[in-house]
Structure formats: structure tokens, C-alpha cells
Amino acid sequence: MNDTAPPRPSLWIRARQSGLIAALVIGVAAWGVGRLVQQQARDSHAETLRQLVQPGDLKLISSTSCLFCTRARQYLTEQRIPFEECFIERDSACLAEYRRHGAAGTPTVLVRGQARLGFDPGQVAEALAAAR
């Protein structure tokens, strides 16, 4: 029977392992802080939009297959922000409005009649504040 202990990892290996663990901890912490900041900004934009948006101010011109349209709809619904929505595949008037604005994709967001490609709560809030 051999009573010798297994060799300890070299100093270089231990330092490298510690560095990897530290980098992992720092990375996870940075990710968490980033998510917190994003959530705070999202909540701030939602509150601003709730204060500024009146019925008829915001309209989504959407496509039934558009993931970004779904996300915009979910955000507006979850945040209780009034909006209208139409689908270019289902409604010929919606398609005509989409074409009239020269839209390049969906969602096209009409902010008090002004077309914007894509939905960004902060940009919509800025556009509403500027149009007061």
C-alpha cells in the first residue's frame, strides 16, 4: 500500500483555474448588471409611453409572420399602452397604408401618423415627446 499523496497541481495550473473562475464570476456579474439596466430602461420607457400615448397615437402595421411585430405587440399589451394594429396580409386597407408610407418592412410603427420602421420604445417616446 502506498501512502503518498497525489501530487498537487502546479502553481501555474492553480492560478489559471482561479483566473478562469474569477473571469466567470465577473462575466456573470456583468451580465446581471446589464440585464438590470436594460429592465430599468424598459420600465422607464413604458412609464413614459403610458403618460404620452393617447388612443389613436400609435399604430402597428404588422405581418402575420413577423417576430418583431409579435414582440412589439406583446410589449405594448403587457405595458398597457394603447395601440391599434393591422396586418398587411389580412387587410387591404392596411396594405395600402403600408405602401403609401413607402415602408421597407414590418413592423412599421405610425407615431401620430409618422412612419418609423421597427419598434423601439425609447424612440417612440422621443417622437411622441417631440410631437407635443
CNS distance restraints for C-alpha pairs under 8 A (distance, minus, plus):
assign (resid   9 and name CA) (resid  13 and name CA) 6.08 0.50 0.50
assign (resid   9 and name CA) (resid  14 and name CA) 6.40 0.50 0.50
assign (resid  10 and name CA) (resid  14 and name CA) 6.39 0.50 0.50
assign (resid  11 and name CA) (resid  15 and name CA) 6.05 0.50 0.50
assign (resid  12 and name CA) (resid  16 and name CA) 6.07 0.50 0.50
assign (resid  13 and name CA) (resid  17 and name CA) 6.10 0.50 0.50
assign (resid  14 and name CA) (resid  18 and name CA) 6.09 0.50 0.50
assign (resid  15 and name CA) (resid  19 and name CA) 6.03 0.50 0.50
assign (resid  16 and name CA) (resid  20 and name CA) 6.19 0.50 0.50
assign (resid  17 and name CA) (resid  21 and name CA) 6.27 0.50 0.50
assign (resid  18 and name CA) (resid  22 and name CA) 6.09 0.50 0.50
assign (resid  19 and name CA) (resid  23 and name CA) 5.99 0.50 0.50
assign (resid  20 and name CA) (resid  24 and name CA) 6.05 0.50 0.50
assign (resid  21 and name CA) (resid  25 and name CA) 6.16 0.50 0.50
assign (resid  22 and name CA) (resid  26 and name CA) 6.11 0.50 0.50
assign (resid  23 and name CA) (resid  27 and name CA) 5.97 0.50 0.50
assign (resid  24 and name CA) (resid  28 and name CA) 6.14 0.50 0.50
assign (resid  25 and name CA) (resid  29 and name CA) 6.12 0.50 0.50
assign (resid  26 and name CA) (resid  30 and name CA) 6.06 0.50 0.50
assign (resid  27 and name CA) (resid  31 and name CA) 6.14 0.50 0.50
assign (resid  28 and name CA) (resid  32 and name CA) 6.18 0.50 0.50
assign (resid  29 and name CA) (resid  33 and name CA) 6.19 0.50 0.50
assign (resid  30 and name CA) (resid  34 and name CA) 6.05 0.50 0.50
assign (resid  31 and name CA) (resid  35 and name CA) 6.19 0.50 0.50
assign (resid  32 and name CA) (resid  36 and name CA) 6.22 0.50 0.50
assign (resid  33 and name CA) (resid  37 and name CA) 6.19 0.50 0.50
assign (resid  34 and name CA) (resid  38 and name CA) 6.17 0.50 0.50
assign (resid  35 and name CA) (resid  39 and name CA) 6.12 0.50 0.50
assign (resid  36 and name CA) (resid  40 and name CA) 6.19 0.50 0.50
assign (resid  37 and name CA) (resid  41 and name CA) 6.19 0.50 0.50
assign (resid  38 and name CA) (resid  42 and name CA) 6.05 0.50 0.50
assign (resid  39 and name CA) (resid  43 and name CA) 6.07 0.50 0.50
assign (resid  40 and name CA) (resid  44 and name CA) 6.07 0.50 0.50
assign (resid  41 and name CA) (resid  45 and name CA) 6.12 0.50 0.50
assign (resid  42 and name CA) (resid  46 and name CA) 6.14 0.50 0.50
assign (resid  42 and name CA) (resid 121 and name CA) 7.57 0.50 0.50
assign (resid  43 and name CA) (resid  47 and name CA) 6.22 0.50 0.50
assign (resid  44 and name CA) (resid  48 and name CA) 6.27 0.50 0.50
assign (resid  45 and name CA) (resid  49 and name CA) 6.06 0.50 0.50
assign (resid  45 and name CA) (resid 121 and name CA) 5.90 0.50 0.50
assign (resid  45 and name CA) (resid 122 and name CA) 5.65 0.50 0.50
assign (resid  45 and name CA) (resid 125 and name CA) 6.80 0.50 0.50
assign (resid  46 and name CA) (resid  50 and name CA) 6.11 0.50 0.50
assign (resid  46 and name CA) (resid  79 and name CA) 6.22 0.50 0.50
assign (resid  46 and name CA) (resid  81 and name CA) 7.79 0.50 0.50
assign (resid  46 and name CA) (resid 121 and name CA) 7.13 0.50 0.50
assign (resid  47 and name CA) (resid  51 and name CA) 6.37 0.50 0.50
assign (resid  48 and name CA) (resid  52 and name CA) 6.24 0.50 0.50
assign (resid  48 and name CA) (resid 125 and name CA) 6.51 0.50 0.50
assign (resid  49 and name CA) (resid  53 and name CA) 5.58 0.50 0.50
assign (resid  49 and name CA) (resid  81 and name CA) 6.80 0.50 0.50
assign (resid  49 and name CA) (resid 121 and name CA) 7.62 0.50 0.50
assign (resid  49 and name CA) (resid 124 and name CA) 7.83 0.50 0.50
assign (resid  49 and name CA) (resid 125 and name CA) 5.68 0.50 0.50
assign (resid  50 and name CA) (resid  79 and name CA) 7.83 0.50 0.50
assign (resid  50 and name CA) (resid  80 and name CA) 7.27 0.50 0.50
assign (resid  50 and name CA) (resid  81 and name CA) 5.50 0.50 0.50
assign (resid  50 and name CA) (resid  82 and name CA) 8.00 0.50 0.50
assign (resid  52 and name CA) (resid 125 and name CA) 7.48 0.50 0.50
assign (resid  52 and name CA) (resid 128 and name CA) 6.63 0.50 0.50
assign (resid  52 and name CA) (resid 129 and name CA) 7.21 0.50 0.50
assign (resid  53 and name CA) (resid  57 and name CA) 5.96 0.50 0.50
assign (resid  53 and name CA) (resid  58 and name CA) 7.14 0.50 0.50
assign (resid  53 and name CA) (resid  81 and name CA) 6.98 0.50 0.50
assign (resid  53 and name CA) (resid  82 and name CA) 6.79 0.50 0.50
assign (resid  53 and name CA) (resid 128 and name CA) 7.42 0.50 0.50
assign (resid  54 and name CA) (resid  58 and name CA) 7.92 0.50 0.50
assign (resid  54 and name CA) (resid  82 and name CA) 6.82 0.50 0.50
assign (resid  55 and name CA) (resid  82 and name CA) 5.67 0.50 0.50
assign (resid  55 and name CA) (resid  83 and name CA) 6.56 0.50 0.50
assign (resid  56 and name CA) (resid  82 and name CA) 7.82 0.50 0.50
assign (resid  56 and name CA) (resid  83 and name CA) 6.69 0.50 0.50
assign (resid  56 and name CA) (resid  84 and name CA) 7.00 0.50 0.50
assign (resid  56 and name CA) (resid 112 and name CA) 7.39 0.50 0.50
assign (resid  57 and name CA) (resid  83 and name CA) 7.18 0.50 0.50
assign (resid  57 and name CA) (resid 110 and name CA) 7.70 0.50 0.50
assign (resid  57 and name CA) (resid 111 and name CA) 5.78 0.50 0.50
assign (resid  57 and name CA) (resid 112 and name CA) 4.61 0.50 0.50
assign (resid  57 and name CA) (resid 113 and name CA) 7.52 0.50 0.50
assign (resid  58 and name CA) (resid  82 and name CA) 7.26 0.50 0.50
assign (resid  58 and name CA) (resid  83 and name CA) 4.94 0.50 0.50
assign (resid  58 and name CA) (resid  84 and name CA) 6.37 0.50 0.50
assign (resid  58 and name CA) (resid 109 and name CA) 7.04 0.50 0.50
assign (resid  58 and name CA) (resid 110 and name CA) 5.69 0.50 0.50
assign (resid  58 and name CA) (resid 111 and name CA) 5.01 0.50 0.50
assign (resid  58 and name CA) (resid 112 and name CA) 6.25 0.50 0.50
assign (resid  58 and name CA) (resid 113 and name CA) 7.99 0.50 0.50
assign (resid  59 and name CA) (resid  83 and name CA) 5.48 0.50 0.50
assign (resid  59 and name CA) (resid  84 and name CA) 4.57 0.50 0.50
assign (resid  59 and name CA) (resid  85 and name CA) 5.44 0.50 0.50
assign (resid  59 and name CA) (resid  86 and name CA) 7.87 0.50 0.50
assign (resid  59 and name CA) (resid 109 and name CA) 5.74 0.50 0.50
assign (resid  59 and name CA) (resid 110 and name CA) 5.01 0.50 0.50
assign (resid  59 and name CA) (resid 111 and name CA) 6.82 0.50 0.50
assign (resid  60 and name CA) (resid  69 and name CA) 7.74 0.50 0.50
assign (resid  60 and name CA) (resid  83 and name CA) 7.37 0.50 0.50
assign (resid  60 and name CA) (resid  84 and name CA) 6.23 0.50 0.50
assign (resid  60 and name CA) (resid  85 and name CA) 4.60 0.50 0.50
assign (resid  60 and name CA) (resid  86 and name CA) 6.48 0.50 0.50
assign (resid  60 and name CA) (resid 107 and name CA) 6.15 0.50 0.50
assign (resid  60 and name CA) (resid 108 and name CA) 5.92 0.50 0.50
assign (resid  60 and name CA) (resid 109 and name CA) 4.74 0.50 0.50
assign (resid  60 and name CA) (resid 110 and name CA) 6.39 0.50 0.50
assign (resid  61 and name CA) (resid  85 and name CA) 5.91 0.50 0.50
assign (resid  61 and name CA) (resid  86 and name CA) 5.28 0.50 0.50
assign (resid  61 and name CA) (resid  87 and name CA) 6.03 0.50 0.50
assign (resid  61 and name CA) (resid  88 and name CA) 6.96 0.50 0.50
assign (resid  61 and name CA) (resid  94 and name CA) 6.93 0.50 0.50
assign (resid  61 and name CA) (resid  98 and name CA) 6.81 0.50 0.50
assign (resid  61 and name CA) (resid 106 and name CA) 6.60 0.50 0.50
assign (resid  61 and name CA) (resid 107 and name CA) 5.56 0.50 0.50
assign (resid  61 and name CA) (resid 108 and name CA) 5.05 0.50 0.50
assign (resid  61 and name CA) (resid 109 and name CA) 6.21 0.50 0.50
assign (resid  61 and name CA) (resid 110 and name CA) 7.65 0.50 0.50
assign (resid  62 and name CA) (resid  66 and name CA) 7.05 0.50 0.50
assign (resid  62 and name CA) (resid  69 and name CA) 5.71 0.50 0.50
assign (resid  62 and name CA) (resid  85 and name CA) 6.90 0.50 0.50
assign (resid  62 and name CA) (resid  86 and name CA) 5.97 0.50 0.50
assign (resid  62 and name CA) (resid  87 and name CA) 4.77 0.50 0.50
assign (resid  62 and name CA) (resid  88 and name CA) 6.30 0.50 0.50
assign (resid  62 and name CA) (resid 106 and name CA) 5.44 0.50 0.50
assign (resid  62 and name CA) (resid 107 and name CA) 4.90 0.50 0.50
assign (resid  62 and name CA) (resid 108 and name CA) 6.77 0.50 0.50
assign (resid  63 and name CA) (resid  69 and name CA) 6.94 0.50 0.50
assign (resid  63 and name CA) (resid  87 and name CA) 5.19 0.50 0.50
assign (resid  63 and name CA) (resid  88 and name CA) 5.73 0.50 0.50
assign (resid  63 and name CA) (resid  89 and name CA) 6.54 0.50 0.50
assign (resid  63 and name CA) (resid 106 and name CA) 6.33 0.50 0.50
assign (resid  63 and name CA) (resid 107 and name CA) 7.17 0.50 0.50
assign (resid  64 and name CA) (resid  87 and name CA) 6.48 0.50 0.50
assign (resid  64 and name CA) (resid  88 and name CA) 7.97 0.50 0.50
assign (resid  64 and name CA) (resid  89 and name CA) 7.06 0.50 0.50
assign (resid  66 and name CA) (resid  70 and name CA) 6.53 0.50 0.50
assign (resid  66 and name CA) (resid 106 and name CA) 6.85 0.50 0.50
assign (resid  66 and name CA) (resid 107 and name CA) 7.49 0.50 0.50
assign (resid  67 and name CA) (resid  71 and name CA) 6.33 0.50 0.50
assign (resid  68 and name CA) (resid  72 and name CA) 6.13 0.50 0.50
assign (resid  68 and name CA) (resid 106 and name CA) 7.55 0.50 0.50
assign (resid  68 and name CA) (resid 107 and name CA) 6.65 0.50 0.50
assign (resid  68 and name CA) (resid 118 and name CA) 7.60 0.50 0.50
assign (resid  68 and name CA) (resid 119 and name CA) 7.76 0.50 0.50
assign (resid  69 and name CA) (resid  73 and name CA) 6.10 0.50 0.50
assign (resid  69 and name CA) (resid 106 and name CA) 6.68 0.50 0.50
assign (resid  69 and name CA) (resid 107 and name CA) 5.14 0.50 0.50
assign (resid  70 and name CA) (resid  74 and name CA) 6.09 0.50 0.50
assign (resid  71 and name CA) (resid  75 and name CA) 6.11 0.50 0.50
assign (resid  72 and name CA) (resid  76 and name CA) 6.18 0.50 0.50
assign (resid  72 and name CA) (resid 119 and name CA) 6.18 0.50 0.50
assign (resid  73 and name CA) (resid  77 and name CA) 6.00 0.50 0.50
assign (resid  74 and name CA) (resid  78 and name CA) 5.85 0.50 0.50
assign (resid  75 and name CA) (resid  79 and name CA) 5.96 0.50 0.50
assign (resid  76 and name CA) (resid  80 and name CA) 6.01 0.50 0.50
assign (resid  76 and name CA) (resid  81 and name CA) 5.09 0.50 0.50
assign (resid  76 and name CA) (resid  82 and name CA) 7.20 0.50 0.50
assign (resid  76 and name CA) (resid  83 and name CA) 7.36 0.50 0.50
assign (resid  77 and name CA) (resid  81 and name CA) 6.29 0.50 0.50
assign (resid  77 and name CA) (resid  82 and name CA) 7.76 0.50 0.50
assign (resid  86 and name CA) (resid  90 and name CA) 7.94 0.50 0.50
assign (resid  86 and name CA) (resid  91 and name CA) 6.96 0.50 0.50
assign (resid  86 and name CA) (resid  94 and name CA) 5.92 0.50 0.50
assign (resid  87 and name CA) (resid  91 and name CA) 5.96 0.50 0.50
assign (resid  87 and name CA) (resid  94 and name CA) 6.30 0.50 0.50
assign (resid  87 and name CA) (resid  95 and name CA) 7.52 0.50 0.50
assign (resid  88 and name CA) (resid  92 and name CA) 6.74 0.50 0.50
assign (resid  88 and name CA) (resid  94 and name CA) 5.28 0.50 0.50
assign (resid  88 and name CA) (resid  95 and name CA) 4.46 0.50 0.50
assign (resid  88 and name CA) (resid  98 and name CA) 7.40 0.50 0.50
assign (resid  89 and name CA) (resid  95 and name CA) 7.23 0.50 0.50
assign (resid  91 and name CA) (resid  95 and name CA) 6.40 0.50 0.50
assign (resid  92 and name CA) (resid  96 and name CA) 6.13 0.50 0.50
assign (resid  93 and name CA) (resid  97 and name CA) 6.16 0.50 0.50
assign (resid  94 and name CA) (resid  98 and name CA) 6.09 0.50 0.50
assign (resid  95 and name CA) (resid  99 and name CA) 6.21 0.50 0.50
assign (resid  96 and name CA) (resid 100 and name CA) 5.99 0.50 0.50
assign (resid  97 and name CA) (resid 101 and name CA) 6.31 0.50 0.50
assign (resid  98 and name CA) (resid 102 and name CA) 6.56 0.50 0.50
assign (resid  98 and name CA) (resid 103 and name CA) 5.72 0.50 0.50
assign (resid  98 and name CA) (resid 108 and name CA) 7.60 0.50 0.50
assign (resid  99 and name CA) (resid 103 and name CA) 6.11 0.50 0.50
assign (resid 101 and name CA) (resid 115 and name CA) 6.59 0.50 0.50
assign (resid 103 and name CA) (resid 108 and name CA) 6.62 0.50 0.50
assign (resid 103 and name CA) (resid 115 and name CA) 7.66 0.50 0.50
assign (resid 103 and name CA) (resid 117 and name CA) 7.07 0.50 0.50
assign (resid 104 and name CA) (resid 117 and name CA) 7.17 0.50 0.50
assign (resid 105 and name CA) (resid 117 and name CA) 6.66 0.50 0.50
assign (resid 105 and name CA) (resid 118 and name CA) 7.90 0.50 0.50
assign (resid 106 and name CA) (resid 117 and name CA) 6.73 0.50 0.50
assign (resid 106 and name CA) (resid 118 and name CA) 6.50 0.50 0.50
assign (resid 107 and name CA) (resid 117 and name CA) 6.30 0.50 0.50
assign (resid 107 and name CA) (resid 118 and name CA) 5.16 0.50 0.50
assign (resid 107 and name CA) (resid 119 and name CA) 6.76 0.50 0.50
assign (resid 108 and name CA) (resid 115 and name CA) 6.35 0.50 0.50
assign (resid 108 and name CA) (resid 116 and name CA) 5.64 0.50 0.50
assign (resid 108 and name CA) (resid 117 and name CA) 4.63 0.50 0.50
assign (resid 108 and name CA) (resid 118 and name CA) 5.72 0.50 0.50
assign (resid 108 and name CA) (resid 119 and name CA) 7.58 0.50 0.50
assign (resid 109 and name CA) (resid 114 and name CA) 7.90 0.50 0.50
assign (resid 109 and name CA) (resid 115 and name CA) 5.64 0.50 0.50
assign (resid 109 and name CA) (resid 116 and name CA) 5.11 0.50 0.50
assign (resid 109 and name CA) (resid 117 and name CA) 6.20 0.50 0.50
assign (resid 109 and name CA) (resid 118 and name CA) 6.51 0.50 0.50
assign (resid 109 and name CA) (resid 119 and name CA) 6.49 0.50 0.50
assign (resid 110 and name CA) (resid 114 and name CA) 5.10 0.50 0.50
assign (resid 110 and name CA) (resid 115 and name CA) 4.51 0.50 0.50
assign (resid 110 and name CA) (resid 116 and name CA) 6.28 0.50 0.50
assign (resid 111 and name CA) (resid 115 and name CA) 6.46 0.50 0.50
assign (resid 111 and name CA) (resid 116 and name CA) 7.49 0.50 0.50
assign (resid 111 and name CA) (resid 124 and name CA) 6.99 0.50 0.50
assign (resid 111 and name CA) (resid 127 and name CA) 7.14 0.50 0.50
assign (resid 111 and name CA) (resid 128 and name CA) 6.97 0.50 0.50
assign (resid 112 and name CA) (resid 128 and name CA) 7.70 0.50 0.50
assign (resid 119 and name CA) (resid 123 and name CA) 7.96 0.50 0.50
assign (resid 119 and name CA) (resid 124 and name CA) 7.44 0.50 0.50
assign (resid 120 and name CA) (resid 124 and name CA) 6.18 0.50 0.50
assign (resid 121 and name CA) (resid 125 and name CA) 6.09 0.50 0.50
assign (resid 122 and name CA) (resid 126 and name CA) 6.23 0.50 0.50
assign (resid 123 and name CA) (resid 127 and name CA) 6.14 0.50 0.50
assign (resid 124 and name CA) (resid 128 and name CA) 6.16 0.50 0.50
assign (resid 125 and name CA) (resid 129 and name CA) 6.09 0.50 0.50
assign (resid 126 and name CA) (resid 130 and name CA) 6.08 0.50 0.50
assign (resid 127 and name CA) (resid 131 and name CA) 6.16 0.50 0.50
assign (resid 128 and name CA) (resid 132 and name CA) 6.50 0.50 0.50
